[in-house]
Amino acid sequence: MKKYIYSLLVLIAAVSMSSCKKNFQEINTNPNTSDHALPQALLAPAITNVVSANMSRSRTITNELMQVTIDQGDTEGKIFRYDILPSQADYLWNSWYLQLPNFNDVYTGGVATLSPTYQGIALICQAWVFSMLTDTYGDVPYFNASQAKDGNFTPAFDKQKDIYTDIFNKLEQANKLLTGSANVLSSSDPIYQGNAANWRKFGNSLYLRLLLRVSAKAEMNAPAKIKQMVDTSPSTYPIMTSNAESAILKWTGTAPYVSPFATLRNADWYTPKLTSFFVDNLNDWSDPRIGKWATQYQGDYAGIPSGYPVGQAPEGKSTLPTSLQPEALLGNILNYPELQFALAEAAAKGWITSKSAQSYYETGATNAITLWGYTPPTGYLGFQLIKWNDSYSLEQKMELIHLQKYYTLFFTDLESWFEYRRTGHPYLPKGAGLRNNGIMPARLNYPVYIQSTNAVNYNAAVALQGPDVISTQVWWQKP
């Protein structure tokens, strides 16, 4: 039976390259009739499949844990109560690992075609996907992952520290490969239409995101690296400078770039109700994005409290509007406002000094609104609940930054959950019905089938990291 399962997984990996290219044939036709896959044929479908998977679980996991929505009910597996069924773990694990061989092939294809640009892009995509894997599960197969075609069906699980160290090596290498590199075929790249300089900026912005993630681990020396990138050698590490350079797969509505939400039944989309936490802040700020993100209930935008006990369901109020389903910006990967809030945190902690924390914060707050096509209300940065105050404690500044960051991470994979686990911000109200002792889950469990298909390495990982439950902290969370 195990051999059958392994063979099935190999088959899935083998056919993924063709199946994930549905609707991409015309834009990625190989003009040279090469007998091997070219990077321009693999990149777009791989990115699109990853973003689609991210959006799916952002809707069902991130939004529920981080009090954007509530899928009301009293059955088992209600994530807004921190009740996460083991079966939830499979989808992202399978989706991400399925695309990693394609990014590997983009890299080797870049080598074969003498394209450092495709090599650099592939390394950034690998770093992006592996960072989500390890931040979701902890220790995962990394160095020997995606080797089924070479006969390795049972890869070892690598330590998160070692994974992050190599991710940073990939991003350093990508930065060098993309320095002065030529643009590539625009149709092969749904994010930057082949612009190598923008990919370089994205890679370095991702680098800063991930350095912050491990910044509490002294051995990673993250603050010094952040300072080098931002203050000491900014020309060596260019980063995003505007909303236009944000890494977003913008759904056009034309195949193959149709949002995965566009095909959902309207009732499935609006059944989850918005929370009072999510809606009330936008109301208090007079934030114009609320008109895009929420329906009105009896003439007002209104939410309900999350984490309520079984049997005490409040009446649902505002929901996500159906007009949001095909929204282009829901394909967000890493946007410019997020980067500005990351820099604001680094500046507030004294790690960088080229600009003030207030400057970064205000740029982020303004661009978070303009990214969605709105103009900030008159005097927005002076509103009492928005205004930066240098006399605030570091904790108060972190709450100010991360509350704004929470909204710019709207529908960005599991990112706001990762950030909450790292920082404890923004402050979320705790309902009486929460499980897991009222503590935010620290990870997803490993897929249940791994216990039988890769038992030896699974058991070794659990022995090292801790019990395979949602309360076990990953390495960067541990003191």
C-alpha positions as CSV (number, residue, x, y, z in Angstrom):
1,M,0.0,0.0,0.0
2,K,2.8,2.4,0.9
3,K,4.5,1.8,-2.5
4,Y,1.2,2.5,-4.2
5,I,0.8,5.8,-2.3
6,Y,4.4,6.7,-3.2
7,S,3.8,5.9,-6.9
8,L,0.6,7.9,-6.8
9,L,2.5,10.9,-5.4
10,V,5.2,10.6,-8.1
11,L,2.4,10.5,-10.7
12,I,0.8,13.6,-9.3
13,A,4.2,15.4,-9.4
14,A,4.9,14.1,-12.9
15,V,1.6,15.3,-14.3
16,S,1.5,18.6,-12.4
17,M,3.6,20.3,-15.0
18,S,1.0,19.6,-17.7
19,S,-2.1,19.9,-15.6
20,C,-1.1,23.2,-14.1
21,K,-0.7,24.7,-17.5
22,K,-4.3,24.6,-18.4
23,N,-5.2,27.7,-20.5
24,F,-1.6,28.7,-20.7
25,Q,-0.7,26.9,-24.0
26,E,-1.3,29.8,-26.3
27,I,0.6,32.4,-24.3
28,N,3.5,30.0,-23.6
29,T,3.9,28.2,-26.9
30,N,7.5,27.1,-27.4
31,P,8.7,28.6,-30.6
32,N,11.8,26.4,-30.8
33,T,10.0,23.1,-30.3
34,S,12.5,22.1,-27.6
35,D,12.3,18.6,-26.2
36,H,12.5,19.9,-22.7
37,A,10.3,22.3,-20.7
38,L,11.3,25.9,-21.0
39,P,11.1,28.3,-18.1
40,Q,8.6,30.6,-19.9
41,A,6.2,27.6,-20.1
42,L,6.4,26.8,-16.4
43,L,6.6,30.0,-14.5
44,A,3.1,31.6,-15.0
45,P,1.1,28.4,-14.2
46,A,3.2,27.7,-11.2
47,I,2.7,31.2,-9.7
48,T,-0.9,31.2,-10.6
49,N,-1.6,27.9,-8.8
50,V,0.3,29.0,-5.7
51,V,-1.6,32.3,-5.5
52,S,-4.9,30.5,-6.0
53,A,-4.1,28.1,-3.2
54,N,-3.1,30.9,-1.0
55,M,-6.3,32.8,-1.6
56,S,-8.4,29.7,-0.8
57,R,-6.9,29.2,2.6
58,S,-6.6,32.9,3.3
59,R,-10.4,32.9,3.1
60,T,-11.0,29.8,5.2
61,I,-8.0,29.9,7.7
62,T,-6.5,33.4,7.9
63,N,-9.8,35.3,7.8
64,E,-11.3,33.1,10.6
65,L,-8.2,33.1,12.9
66,M,-7.5,36.8,12.4
67,Q,-11.1,37.9,12.9
68,V,-12.0,39.1,9.4
69,T,-14.9,36.7,9.0
70,I,-16.9,34.1,11.0
71,D,-18.2,31.0,9.3
72,Q,-21.0,30.7,11.9
73,G,-22.2,27.4,13.3
74,D,-21.7,25.0,16.2
75,T,-20.2,22.0,14.4
76,E,-16.7,20.8,14.8
77,G,-13.9,22.5,12.9
78,K,-15.0,26.1,13.3
79,I,-11.7,27.8,12.9
80,F,-12.8,31.1,14.4
81,R,-13.0,29.2,17.7
82,Y,-9.4,27.8,17.2
83,D,-10.9,24.4,16.4
84,I,-8.8,23.2,13.5
85,L,-9.5,19.7,12.2
86,P,-6.3,17.7,11.2
87,S,-7.6,17.4,7.6
88,Q,-7.1,21.2,7.1
89,A,-3.4,20.6,6.9
90,D,-3.3,18.7,3.7
91,Y,-4.4,21.3,1.1
92,L,-1.6,23.8,1.4
93,W,1.1,21.2,2.0
94,N,0.1,19.4,-1.2
95,S,-0.5,22.6,-3.2
96,W,2.9,24.1,-2.3
97,Y,5.0,21.0,-2.7
98,L,3.3,20.3,-6.0
99,Q,4.6,23.5,-7.5
100,L,8.1,23.4,-6.1
101,P,9.3,21.0,-8.9
102,N,8.1,23.5,-11.5
103,F,10.1,26.3,-9.9
104,N,13.1,24.0,-9.8
105,D,12.6,23.4,-13.5
106,V,12.3,27.1,-14.1
107,Y,15.7,27.5,-12.5
108,T,17.3,24.6,-14.5
109,G,15.7,25.9,-17.6
110,G,17.2,29.3,-16.9
111,V,20.6,27.7,-16.7
112,A,20.0,25.8,-19.9
113,T,18.9,28.9,-21.8
114,L,21.6,31.1,-20.3
115,S,18.9,33.3,-18.6
116,P,20.0,34.6,-15.1
117,T,16.7,36.3,-14.9
118,Y,14.7,33.1,-14.9
119,Q,17.2,31.7,-12.4
120,G,16.7,34.6,-10.1
121,I,13.0,34.6,-10.4
122,A,12.9,30.8,-9.6
123,L,15.0,31.3,-6.5
124,I,12.7,34.0,-5.3
125,C,9.6,31.8,-5.9
126,Q,11.3,28.9,-4.1
127,A,12.1,31.2,-1.1
128,W,8.5,32.5,-1.1
129,V,6.9,29.1,-1.1
130,F,9.3,27.4,1.3
131,S,8.9,30.3,3.8
132,M,5.1,29.8,3.8
133,L,5.6,26.0,4.3
134,T,7.9,26.4,7.2
135,D,6.0,29.2,8.8
136,T,2.8,27.1,8.6
137,Y,4.1,23.7,9.8
138,G,7.6,24.3,11.3
139,D,10.3,21.8,10.3
140,V,9.5,20.5,6.8
141,P,11.4,18.7,4.0
142,Y,13.6,21.2,2.3
143,F,17.0,20.2,1.1
144,N,15.8,16.8,-0.2
145,A,12.3,17.9,-1.1
146,S,10.9,17.5,-4.7
147,Q,13.2,14.5,-5.4
148,A,10.6,11.9,-6.1
149,K,11.7,11.6,-9.7
150,D,15.1,10.7,-8.4
151,G,13.7,8.0,-6.2
152,N,13.6,9.8,-2.8
153,F,10.0,9.4,-1.7
154,T,10.7,9.9,2.0
155,P,12.7,13.1,2.5
156,A,14.0,14.1,5.9
157,F,12.5,17.1,7.7
158,D,14.9,19.9,8.0
159,K,15.2,22.3,11.0
160,Q,13.5,25.7,10.5
161,K,16.7,27.5,11.3
162,D,18.5,25.7,8.6
163,I,15.7,26.3,6.2
164,Y,15.7,30.0,6.8
165,T,19.5,30.2,6.5
166,D,19.3,28.7,3.1
167,I,16.3,30.8,2.1
168,F,18.4,33.9,2.8
169,N,21.2,32.3,0.6
170,K,18.7,31.9,-2.2
171,L,17.6,35.5,-1.9
172,E,21.2,36.8,-1.9
173,Q,21.9,34.7,-5.0
174,A,18.8,36.0,-6.7
175,N,19.7,39.6,-6.0
176,K,23.1,39.0,-7.7
177,L,21.6,37.1,-10.7
178,L,19.0,39.9,-11.3
179,T,21.5,42.7,-11.2
180,G,21.5,44.2,-14.6
181,S,19.7,41.2,-16.1
182,A,17.6,41.3,-19.2
183,N,13.9,41.3,-19.1
184,V,12.1,38.0,-20.1
185,L,9.0,37.1,-22.0
186,S,6.2,39.2,-20.7
187,S,3.5,36.5,-21.1
188,S,5.6,34.2,-18.9
189,D,5.2,36.4,-15.9
190,P,1.8,37.4,-14.5
191,I,3.3,39.6,-11.8
192,Y,5.8,41.9,-13.5
193,Q,5.4,41.0,-17.2
194,G,9.1,40.0,-17.3
195,N,10.6,43.0,-15.7
196,A,13.8,41.8,-14.1
197,A,14.4,45.0,-12.0
198,N,11.0,44.7,-10.4
199,W,11.6,41.0,-9.5
200,R,14.9,42.1,-7.9
201,K,13.0,44.6,-5.8
202,F,10.4,42.0,-4.8
203,G,13.1,39.5,-3.8
204,N,14.8,42.0,-1.5
205,S,11.5,43.2,-0.1
206,L,10.6,39.5,0.6
207,Y,14.1,39.2,2.2
208,L,13.2,42.1,4.6
209,R,9.8,40.4,5.5
210,L,11.6,37.2,6.4
211,L,14.4,38.9,8.3
212,L,11.8,40.4,10.5
213,R,10.2,37.0,11.0
214,V,13.4,35.6,12.6
215,S,14.5,38.8,14.2
216,A,14.0,37.5,17.7
217,K,16.6,34.8,17.2
218,A,19.9,36.4,18.0
219,E,21.9,33.9,16.1
220,M,20.3,35.0,12.8
221,N,21.7,38.6,13.2
222,A,18.7,39.9,11.4
223,P,18.8,43.5,12.6
224,A,22.3,44.0,11.3
225,K,21.3,42.6,7.9
226,I,18.3,44.8,7.8
227,K,20.5,47.8,8.5
228,Q,22.9,46.8,5.8
229,M,20.1,46.5,3.2
230,V,18.3,49.7,4.1
231,D,20.9,52.1,5.5
232,T,24.4,51.0,4.5
233,S,24.0,49.5,1.0
234,P,20.6,50.4,-0.4
235,S,21.8,50.4,-4.0
236,T,23.0,46.8,-3.6
237,Y,19.6,45.8,-2.3
238,P,17.0,47.8,-4.1
239,I,13.5,47.4,-2.7
240,M,10.0,48.4,-3.8
241,T,9.5,52.2,-4.1
242,S,5.8,52.5,-5.0
243,N,2.5,50.7,-5.2
244,A,3.2,50.1,-8.8
245,E,6.0,47.8,-7.9
246,S,3.9,45.6,-5.5
247,A,4.0,41.9,-6.1
248,I,0.4,41.2,-7.0
249,L,-1.0,38.7,-9.5
250,K,-3.7,40.9,-10.8
251,W,-6.6,38.9,-12.1
252,T,-7.8,40.2,-15.4
253,G,-11.0,38.1,-15.7
254,T,-9.7,36.5,-18.9
255,A,-8.4,32.9,-18.9
256,P,-6.0,31.8,-17.5
257,Y,-6.1,34.8,-15.1
258,V,-9.5,34.4,-13.6
259,S,-9.8,34.8,-9.8
260,P,-10.6,31.4,-8.1
261,F,-13.2,33.3,-6.2
262,A,-15.0,34.4,-9.4
263,T,-16.4,30.9,-9.8
264,L,-17.7,30.5,-6.3
265,R,-21.4,30.5,-5.7
266,N,-22.4,33.9,-4.4
267,A,-24.1,32.3,-1.4
268,D,-20.8,30.5,-0.4
269,W,-19.0,33.8,-0.6
270,Y,-21.3,35.9,1.5
271,T,-22.2,33.3,4.0
272,P,-19.3,34.0,6.4
273,K,-20.1,37.3,8.3
274,L,-17.6,40.1,9.0
275,T,-16.4,40.5,12.5
276,S,-16.9,43.6,14.7
277,F,-13.1,43.9,15.0
278,F,-12.6,44.1,11.3
279,V,-15.4,46.5,10.6
280,D,-15.2,48.8,13.7
281,N,-11.6,49.9,13.0
282,L,-12.5,50.8,9.4
283,N,-15.5,52.7,10.7
284,D,-13.5,54.5,13.3
285,W,-10.9,55.6,10.8
286,S,-13.5,56.7,8.2
287,D,-11.5,54.4,5.9
288,P,-12.9,54.4,2.4
289,R,-11.8,50.8,1.8
290,I,-14.8,49.6,3.8
291,G,-17.0,50.3,0.8
292,K,-15.1,47.8,-1.2
293,W,-14.7,45.2,1.6
294,A,-18.1,45.2,3.3
295,T,-21.8,45.2,2.6
296,Q,-24.1,47.3,4.6
297,Y,-26.5,45.9,7.2
298,Q,-29.6,48.0,7.9
299,G,-27.8,51.0,6.4
300,D,-24.6,50.6,8.4
301,Y,-21.4,48.7,8.2
302,A,-21.6,46.3,11.2
303,G,-19.9,43.1,12.4
304,I,-20.3,40.5,15.0
305,P,-17.9,39.4,17.8
306,S,-15.7,36.4,17.1
307,G,-15.0,33.5,19.3
308,Y,-18.6,33.4,20.8
309,P,-19.5,30.2,22.7
310,V,-21.4,27.3,21.2
311,G,-25.2,28.0,21.2
312,Q,-24.8,31.8,21.5
313,A,-24.6,32.8,17.9
314,P,-25.3,36.5,17.3
315,E,-27.3,37.6,14.3
316,G,-25.0,38.0,11.3
317,K,-24.6,41.5,9.8
318,S,-22.2,42.8,7.1
319,T,-20.5,40.3,4.8
320,L,-17.9,40.4,2.0
321,P,-19.6,41.8,-1.1
322,T,-20.0,39.6,-4.1
323,S,-18.4,42.4,-6.2
324,L,-15.1,41.5,-4.4
325,Q,-15.0,38.0,-5.8
326,P,-13.3,38.8,-9.1
327,E,-11.2,41.6,-7.5
328,A,-7.7,41.8,-9.1
329,L,-6.0,42.9,-5.9
330,L,-6.9,39.7,-4.0
331,G,-4.0,38.1,-5.8
332,N,-1.6,40.0,-3.4
333,I,1.8,38.4,-2.6
334,L,3.7,41.3,-1.0
335,N,2.7,44.9,-1.5
336,Y,4.5,48.2,-1.0
337,P,2.5,49.3,2.1
338,E,3.5,46.1,3.9
339,L,7.1,46.8,3.2
340,Q,6.7,50.3,4.6
341,F,5.2,49.0,7.8
342,A,8.1,46.5,8.1
343,L,10.5,49.3,7.8
344,A,8.5,51.4,10.3
345,E,9.0,48.5,12.8
346,A,12.7,48.3,12.1
347,A,13.1,52.0,12.5
348,A,11.0,52.1,15.7
349,K,13.3,49.4,17.2
350,G,16.4,51.5,16.2
351,W,17.7,49.1,13.6
352,I,17.6,51.5,10.7
353,T,17.9,55.3,10.7
354,S,17.8,56.5,7.1
355,K,14.2,57.6,7.7
356,S,12.1,57.9,10.8
357,A,9.6,55.3,11.9
358,Q,6.9,57.9,11.5
359,S,7.9,58.5,7.9
360,Y,7.7,54.9,7.0
361,Y,4.4,54.4,8.9
362,E,2.7,57.4,7.3
363,T,3.8,56.3,3.8
364,G,2.4,52.8,4.5
365,A,-0.9,54.1,5.9
366,T,-1.4,56.4,2.9
367,N,-0.4,53.9,0.2
368,A,-2.5,51.1,1.8
369,I,-5.5,53.2,0.8
370,T,-4.4,54.5,-2.5
371,L,-3.4,50.9,-3.6
372,W,-7.2,50.2,-3.6
373,G,-7.9,53.3,-5.7
374,Y,-9.1,55.6,-2.9
375,T,-7.9,58.9,-1.5
376,P,-7.3,59.0,2.3
377,P,-9.8,61.2,4.1
378,T,-8.8,64.8,4.7
379,G,-6.5,65.0,7.7
380,Y,-6.3,61.1,7.9
381,L,-2.8,61.0,9.3
382,G,-3.8,63.4,12.1
383,F,-6.8,61.4,13.3
384,Q,-6.4,60.4,16.9
385,L,-6.5,56.7,16.2
386,I,-4.1,57.0,13.3
387,K,-1.7,59.6,14.4
388,W,1.9,58.7,15.0
389,N,3.2,59.8,18.4
390,D,7.0,59.5,19.2
391,S,6.2,59.6,22.9
392,Y,4.4,56.2,22.6
393,S,6.1,53.2,24.1
394,L,7.5,50.6,21.7
395,E,4.5,48.4,22.4
396,Q,2.1,51.2,21.5
397,K,4.0,51.9,18.3
398,M,3.9,48.2,17.4
399,E,0.2,48.1,17.8
400,L,-0.2,51.2,15.7
401,I,2.0,49.8,12.9
402,H,0.5,46.3,13.0
403,L,-3.1,47.3,13.1
404,Q,-2.5,49.2,9.9
405,K,-0.5,46.3,8.5
406,Y,-3.3,43.9,9.3
407,Y,-5.5,45.6,6.7
408,T,-2.9,45.9,4.0
409,L,-2.4,42.1,4.4
410,F,-6.1,41.5,3.5
411,F,-6.3,38.2,1.6
412,T,-2.5,37.7,1.6
413,D,-2.0,34.0,2.1
414,L,-1.5,33.3,5.9
415,E,0.7,36.4,6.4
416,S,-1.4,38.2,9.1
417,W,-1.5,35.0,11.1
418,F,2.3,34.6,10.8
419,E,2.7,38.2,11.9
420,Y,0.3,37.8,14.9
421,R,2.2,34.8,16.0
422,R,5.5,36.7,15.8
423,T,4.4,40.0,17.5
424,G,1.0,39.5,19.3
425,H,-0.3,42.4,17.3
426,P,-2.9,43.6,16.5
427,Y,-4.7,43.0,19.8
428,L,-7.6,40.7,19.1
429,P,-10.5,40.4,21.5
430,K,-10.8,36.9,23.0
431,G,-14.3,35.4,22.9
432,A,-15.4,33.0,25.6
433,G,-15.9,30.2,23.1
434,L,-12.3,29.9,22.0
435,R,-10.6,26.5,22.3
436,N,-6.8,25.7,22.5
437,N,-6.9,27.4,25.9
438,G,-7.8,30.7,24.2
439,I,-4.3,30.8,22.6
440,M,-3.8,31.5,19.0
441,P,-2.8,28.3,17.1
442,A,0.9,28.3,16.5
443,R,1.0,26.1,13.4
444,L,-1.0,23.6,11.4
445,N,-0.4,19.9,12.0
446,Y,1.4,17.8,9.4
447,P,-0.9,16.1,6.9
448,V,-2.1,12.9,8.5
449,Y,-1.0,10.7,5.6
450,I,2.7,11.7,6.3
451,Q,2.5,9.6,9.4
452,S,2.3,6.5,7.3
453,T,4.1,7.4,4.1
454,N,7.1,9.0,5.7
455,A,6.9,7.6,9.3
456,V,10.5,7.5,10.2
457,N,11.2,11.1,9.3
458,Y,7.9,12.3,10.6
459,N,8.6,10.8,14.0
460,A,12.1,12.3,14.0
461,A,10.6,15.7,13.3
462,V,8.0,15.5,16.0
463,A,10.6,14.3,18.5
464,L,12.7,17.4,17.8
465,Q,10.1,20.1,17.3
466,G,7.4,18.9,19.7
467,P,4.0,17.2,19.5
468,D,2.2,17.4,16.1
469,V,-0.5,19.7,17.4
470,I,-1.6,23.3,16.7
471,S,-0.2,24.5,20.1
472,T,3.4,23.5,19.4
473,Q,5.5,26.6,18.6
474,V,7.8,26.7,15.7
475,W,11.5,27.7,16.1
476,W,11.2,31.4,15.5
477,Q,8.3,31.7,18.0
478,K,10.2,29.9,20.9
479,P,12.0,32.1,23.4
